[in-house]
């Protein structure tokens, strides 16, 4: 008898693929500063480039795995004109245990040079298969080359196909995680259950006008104790975390819907359109409308 439901990890784990893309870019190509709600994983096959992630510079080359945590800004910088093309896969996915992200809980390194070339090659092959399967599914749904199309309904056979794609992604991530084991700590980060509970509450209610007193009252602790617990656990303040959630919700709505800026401000929990516009421009370094024009229906990863 194997009753896995007794293991809380099994209940809390959430894994879902959002996209898989194959990029081959020349030295002049750059990806402008962007961040996503998803965990972004790059599998680098050829070439060498510099990337800026959250303000720090990293050298990335063939044989490397790059893991960019959610809400983390990244930029792909121009390279040496004489260099070979930079060829890599990018996988965007949701990887959570409860409300917290696997990349942060297990301290996945941002850039890892994989020493086991056989395992790395196997991962490349799995990624290629996952891309082919995903493209076949998109063709089946008649959505190829229509990045702005949102498909709201699928039939029974299409459901089976999408389940198969997600099952392939689960296998892909299992192999990826096994390959990364030697680079990870023996235990995931210890998270105070109160903070985990609060993060889930904030994610669910990001459209509400939450304040620090509201959050403290939800946990029945003082505001000062909440600040201390939150910073000790996640390294940032509750207000910073909530602002990140609001901005990410706004970016998703900008890219994936035709809602007006006023509607997006309301759905993301900002006090007003002016407040939303000011905060977005400050932290994303670009006005909301310009962000929409740049990324609407498009994903780089």
Buried (B, 14 or more C-beta within 10 A) or exposed (E): EEEEEEEEEEEEBEBEBBBBBBBEBEBEBBBEEBBBBBBBBBBBBBBBBBBBBEEEEBEBBBBBBBBBBBBBBBBBEEBEEEBEBBBBBBBBBBBBBBBBBBBBBBEBBBBBBBEEEEBBEEBBEBBBEBBEBBEBBBEBBEBEEEEEEEEEEBEEEBEEBBEEBEEBBEEBBEBBBEBBEEBBEEEBEEBBEBBBBBBBBBBEBBBEEBEBEEBBEBBEBEBEEBBEBBEEBBEEBBBEBBBBBBBBBBBBBBBBBEBEBEEBBBBBBBEEBEEBBEBBBEEBEBEBEEBBEEBBEEBBB
